[in-house]
Amino acid sequence: MGISQKPHAVCIPFAAQGHVNPTLQLAKLLHHHGFHITFVNTIYNRNRLLRSRGPNALDGVPGFRFEAIPDGLPPSDEEDVTQSIPAICEFMNKTCLEPLIELVNKINSNNNNGPPVTCIVADGSLSFTLRAGKVLGIPTVAFWTPSARGLLCYVLYKELRKRKLFPLRGILNDEYYWFLCPTLPLAFFTFLC
């Protein structure tokens, strides 16, 4: 298969480790099955990775490269922590549309960097990627990354409401609610986006 015929997926996770890791695993699988991959992280997370793993941490293999876009958050004093989840939700969906469109246009205009982008695979919480795909005329797939426990909580949502266990009435600790649920061991929920 020639380089121009190879499918090219831009993979973009939500900017938290529990989303980056599954998206990276999916990107590796797609690459193994013949896709050219551009993995897009936030500049903040890219810099964290380079600090922890060294300057060659993002050296890709042929057909797999890493790019970064700004997340829109103000600079943080803490360089090696996950940023505020509610802030990431708000800022990424408000400010990342244009940088993503610019990145895809840059990729598509540079024929030496691989085939043109044929699809976007993005975390399901990043609604701006759907708008970017529409603007660019590129199909976009929403990839949902929760754990088995997270999925179980989504499946049991109606039952939790019926038993009046949701909306959550528990111990508020920062942005997290902890509570005991009779159908699950200690369950942990966060309010996202």
N, C-alpha and C positions, 0 to 999 in steps of 0.2 A: 504494500500500500504506500503510495507516494505521500510526501509531506502535505501536499495540498488536499489530498483525499482523507487524511486522518481527521477524525472528530476532535474538537478542541473544547474542553470544558473549563470554565472559570469556576472554581470552587471557593465559596466565601462563607466562613463560619461566623456565628455570633462570637463576640470577643471575650469568651470565658473558656477555661481549660476543658470543662465538660462538654463543650460544643466543638472546640478546635480539634481535639483528639479524634472523635468519631468522623468528623468531616475529612480529616487528613487520612484516616483509614479508608474511607470511601474513595478519596482521590487516588490513593495508591492502587486500589482494586481497579478503578477505571483505567489507570495508566497501564496496569498489567494486561488489560484487555484491549489495548491499542489506542487509547485516548491520549492526546497531548493535553497536559494539565497546566493551568496557571492557578496556583493556590494563593488566594488574596487574604492577607491578615491585616490587622490594624498596625500602624506604625509603632504604637506603644507596645503591643505584644511582640512584634518583630524585634524591637530593641531589647525586650526582656529575654527573648530566646537567644539572641546574639550574646548578651551579657552572661547568660548561664551556660551556654554550650560552646562559645567561642566564635571567632569571625567566619569560620567555614561551615557553621551549622546549617546554613541555608543553601549551600552549594548543591544544586540539583543534579539529577541524572538527565541524560538526553530526553527531551520531551516532557520534562517536569521542572517547572520553575516556580519561584516564589516572588510575589509582589506585595506591596503594602499601600494602603490608603489611610488618610487621617480619619480618626473616629469622631472628631469634632469636640472632644472634651478638652477643657483647659489643662495645661501641664500639671502633673501631680508631683508632690514632694516625695511620695513613696514610689520608688521605681520598680519594686519587685512584688507587687500585690495585685490581685484582681481589682480592677476599678469598680466603682459603685455600679451594681447591676441595673438599678432603675435609671441611673444617668446614662449608662451605655445604651440601654433601650431607647431612651429619648433622643440622645444625640446621634447615634448611628442612623436611625430612621429619618432624622431631620437633615443630616449634613453629608451623608455618604453617597447620595444619588449621583451628583455631578462628578465626584472623583472616580466612581466606578465607571460611569459612561466614558469619561476621558481615558481611563486605563484601557478599556475595551477598544476604543477607537485607536489608541496608540498601538495596541497589539495588532489590530487589523491592518494598520497602515505600514507596519514593518514586516515585510515578507521574509526577512532573514531570521526572524524569531519564531517561526513556526506557522502552522496553518491559521486561518482566521477562526475566530471564536464561533462555535456552532451551538453552544448552550451554556447556561448559567445554572450551577447547582449551588443553592444557597440555603442557609439555615432557615427554617420555617418562621422564625421570629423576625426576619429581616425583610419587611415589606417593601423597602426601597428597591430591592433586587428585582421584584416583579415589575415595578415601574421602569427600571432600567432595561429589562428585557423587552418590554413593550416599546420603549423609545428606540431601542436598537434593532428591533425586529428579530430578536433571538429568543428561542424557547427558554423558559426558566422553570426549574424544578425546585420545589420546596422540600428540603431534607430535614426531617424531624429527628432530634438527637436525644430525647429523654431516656433515662434508664428504664429497666423493667418496672421498678417501683413507681417511677414517674408515670409510665404508661398505665399502670394499675390505678393510680390516683385519677387519671383522666377518665378511665373506664368507669370508675366508681363514683364519679362526680355527682350524678343524679342521686345515687344512694346516700352519699354524704349530705347532700342538701335535704333529702327526705328525712334523715335522722337528725337534722339540724346541727350537724357537725361542720357545716360550711354555709355561709361564710365563717371563717375560723374564729373560734373563741378560745384563745389559749394564752400562752405567755409571749408577749411581744418582746423580741430582742433584736434591736436595730431594725432591719427590714424583714426579719424572718419570724414566722409563727411556728411554735412547737406545740404539738398537742398529741394526746393519745386517742387513737381511733380503734374501736372494737374489732374492726375487720383487718387491721394491719398492725404489725409491730410499731414501735415509735415511728411516726411518720413526720416528715419534714417537708414543708411547703415554702415556697417563696412567691411573692407576687412579682411577676415579670410582665413587662410591656403592658 
